[in-house]
Amino acid sequence: MKIKKIWYLCRLINNRGRVPHKLIFMPVKIRLQRHGKKGKPYYWIVAADARSKRDGKYLEKLGAYNPNTNPATIELDVDGAVQWLQNGAQPTDTAKALLSYKGALLKNHLAGGVRKGALTEEQAEKKFSTWLEEKTGKVDAKKDGLSKAEAEAKAKALEAEKAVNDARIAAAAPVVEEVVAEDAPAEEVKASNEEE
């Protein structure tokens, strides 16, 4: 009885806070490895032993992720990631989101359909290529929208700066004209006094 309780507690501890009936004993993880300087992170997407340190040894580098750009730059070897997924590697939550964004999870899903006989290789490749084209279109549309917004912001800033400069010039110009206007009648008075 005691041995059974100890075994159950060990299962809970090894589970790292996850649901007890969903134990994960896979030794290989697809995860991020942090690089870059403080405040400017840059990540490698790697397949690593689950027991290794965050920035320690890895089995294979699959790509890179730069969250500092807008939109974020993700470079990924999709075929290598699919191969690791088929061999049983478990992605972390962030890595899973990146793999999904680049289509590695979809390609793995389609490869499973091909293995089961639900699809042919050509159909799977066609579905993946159409999804990839749609995704590329969405990313390009976002880049275009960001560049247009940046251009509009620059144009508004230039207009505001021109308005401020015009107001500054207008504020300085009447002062000079008033002085000239006051000097002109005084000179006329002097000239008329001299004539008399």
C-alpha positions as CSV (number, residue, x, y, z in Angstrom):
1,M,0.0,0.0,0.0
2,K,2.8,2.5,0.9
3,I,4.7,1.6,-2.2
4,K,1.6,2.4,-4.3
5,K,1.2,5.8,-2.7
6,I,4.9,6.6,-3.2
7,W,4.7,5.6,-6.8
8,Y,1.7,7.8,-7.3
9,L,3.5,10.8,-5.6
10,C,6.5,10.2,-7.9
11,R,4.2,10.3,-10.9
12,L,2.8,13.6,-9.7
13,I,6.3,15.1,-9.1
14,N,7.6,13.9,-12.4
15,N,4.6,15.3,-14.2
16,R,5.7,18.9,-13.3
17,G,2.2,20.1,-12.4
18,R,0.4,18.6,-15.3
19,V,-2.7,16.5,-15.1
20,P,-1.7,13.2,-13.5
21,H,-3.2,10.9,-16.1
22,K,-1.3,12.6,-18.9
23,L,2.3,11.8,-18.0
24,I,4.9,12.8,-20.5
25,F,8.0,10.8,-20.5
26,M,9.4,11.9,-23.9
27,P,13.1,12.7,-23.6
28,V,13.2,14.9,-26.6
29,K,11.6,18.4,-26.7
30,I,11.3,21.0,-29.4
31,R,11.9,24.2,-27.6
32,L,13.4,27.7,-27.7
33,Q,17.0,28.4,-26.8
34,R,17.6,32.1,-25.8
35,H,20.4,34.1,-27.4
36,G,20.9,37.9,-27.9
37,K,21.6,40.6,-25.5
38,K,19.5,41.8,-22.5
39,G,16.2,43.3,-23.6
40,K,16.7,42.1,-27.2
41,P,16.1,38.4,-27.2
42,Y,16.8,36.1,-30.2
43,Y,15.8,32.5,-30.0
44,W,16.9,29.3,-31.7
45,I,14.3,26.6,-32.3
46,V,16.1,23.4,-31.3
47,A,15.4,19.7,-30.7
48,A,17.0,19.0,-27.3
49,D,17.0,16.4,-24.5
50,A,14.3,17.4,-22.0
51,R,16.9,17.1,-19.2
52,S,19.4,19.5,-20.7
53,K,19.6,23.2,-19.6
54,R,17.7,25.9,-21.5
55,D,20.8,27.1,-23.3
56,G,22.7,23.9,-23.0
57,K,23.3,21.1,-25.5
58,Y,20.9,20.4,-28.3
59,L,20.5,17.6,-30.8
60,E,19.6,19.7,-33.8
61,K,19.0,23.3,-34.6
62,L,15.7,23.6,-36.5
63,G,15.4,27.4,-37.0
64,A,15.4,30.8,-35.5
65,Y,12.8,33.2,-34.0
66,N,13.3,37.0,-33.7
67,P,10.4,38.7,-31.8
68,N,12.1,42.1,-32.0
69,T,10.8,42.7,-35.6
70,N,7.2,43.5,-36.5
71,P,5.9,41.0,-37.7
72,A,8.2,38.6,-35.9
73,T,10.8,36.8,-38.0
74,I,10.6,33.0,-38.0
75,E,12.9,30.8,-39.9
76,L,12.1,27.1,-39.7
77,D,13.2,23.9,-41.3
78,V,9.7,22.5,-41.7
79,D,10.8,19.1,-42.9
80,G,13.3,18.6,-40.1
81,A,10.6,19.7,-37.5
82,V,8.1,17.2,-39.0
83,Q,10.7,14.5,-38.8
84,W,11.3,15.2,-35.1
85,L,7.5,15.3,-34.5
86,Q,7.1,11.9,-36.2
87,N,9.8,10.5,-34.1
88,G,8.0,11.5,-30.9
89,A,9.5,14.9,-29.9
90,Q,7.1,17.0,-27.9
91,P,7.1,20.8,-28.6
92,T,6.8,23.3,-25.7
93,D,3.8,25.7,-25.8
94,T,5.7,28.5,-27.5
95,A,7.4,26.2,-29.9
96,K,4.1,24.6,-30.7
97,A,2.7,28.0,-31.6
98,L,5.7,28.7,-33.8
99,L,5.5,25.3,-35.5
100,S,1.8,25.9,-36.1
101,Y,2.4,29.4,-37.6
102,K,4.9,28.0,-40.1
103,G,2.8,24.9,-40.9
104,A,4.9,22.1,-39.5
105,L,2.1,20.8,-37.4
106,L,-0.2,20.8,-40.5
107,K,2.4,19.0,-42.5
108,N,2.7,16.4,-39.8
109,H,-1.0,16.0,-39.7
110,L,-1.2,15.5,-43.4
111,A,1.6,13.0,-43.3
112,G,-0.4,11.0,-40.8
113,G,-3.3,11.0,-43.2
114,V,-1.0,9.7,-45.9
115,R,0.3,6.9,-43.7
116,K,-3.3,5.9,-42.8
117,G,-4.4,6.0,-46.5
118,A,-6.9,8.8,-46.2
119,L,-4.9,11.0,-48.6
120,T,-2.4,10.6,-51.4
121,E,1.0,12.2,-51.2
122,E,0.0,14.7,-54.0
123,Q,-3.3,15.7,-52.3
124,A,-1.4,16.3,-49.1
125,E,1.3,18.4,-50.9
126,K,-1.4,20.4,-52.7
127,K,-3.3,21.1,-49.4
128,F,-0.1,22.2,-47.8
129,S,1.0,24.5,-50.7
130,T,-2.4,26.2,-50.8
131,W,-2.3,26.8,-47.0
132,L,1.2,28.1,-47.4
133,E,0.1,30.6,-50.1
134,E,-2.8,31.8,-48.0
135,K,-0.5,32.3,-45.1
136,T,2.1,34.2,-47.1
137,G,-0.7,36.5,-48.5
138,K,-1.8,37.3,-44.9
139,V,1.7,38.0,-43.8
140,D,2.4,40.2,-46.8
141,A,-0.9,42.1,-46.2
142,K,0.2,42.7,-42.6
143,K,3.6,44.0,-43.7
144,D,1.9,46.3,-46.3
145,G,-0.5,47.6,-43.7
146,L,2.3,48.3,-41.2
147,S,4.4,50.1,-43.9
148,K,1.3,52.2,-44.9
149,A,0.6,53.1,-41.3
150,E,4.3,54.1,-40.8
151,A,4.2,56.3,-43.9
152,E,1.0,58.0,-42.7
153,A,2.5,58.6,-39.3
154,K,5.6,60.2,-40.9
155,A,3.4,62.4,-43.2
156,K,1.3,63.6,-40.2
157,A,4.5,64.3,-38.2
158,L,5.8,66.3,-41.2
159,E,2.6,68.3,-41.5
160,A,2.6,69.0,-37.7
161,E,6.2,70.2,-37.9
162,K,5.4,72.4,-40.9
163,A,2.5,73.9,-39.0
164,V,4.7,74.6,-36.0
165,N,7.4,76.2,-38.2
166,D,4.8,78.4,-40.0
167,A,3.3,79.5,-36.7
168,R,6.8,80.4,-35.4
169,I,7.6,82.4,-38.6
170,A,4.2,84.1,-38.4
171,A,4.8,85.1,-34.8
172,A,8.2,86.5,-35.5
173,A,7.2,88.4,-38.7
174,P,4.6,91.0,-37.4
175,V,7.0,92.2,-34.7
176,V,9.5,93.3,-37.4
177,E,6.7,95.0,-39.5
178,E,5.4,97.0,-36.5
179,V,8.9,98.3,-35.7
180,V,9.3,99.4,-39.3
181,A,5.8,101.0,-39.3
182,E,6.6,103.0,-36.1
183,D,9.9,104.2,-37.5
184,A,8.3,105.4,-40.7
185,P,6.0,108.1,-39.1
186,A,8.8,109.3,-36.9
187,E,11.0,109.9,-39.9
188,E,8.2,111.7,-41.7
189,V,7.7,114.0,-38.7
190,K,11.4,114.8,-38.6
191,A,11.5,115.5,-42.3
192,S,8.5,117.8,-42.0
193,N,10.0,119.6,-39.0
194,E,13.2,120.2,-41.0
195,E,11.3,121.6,-43.9
196,E,9.6,124.1,-41.7
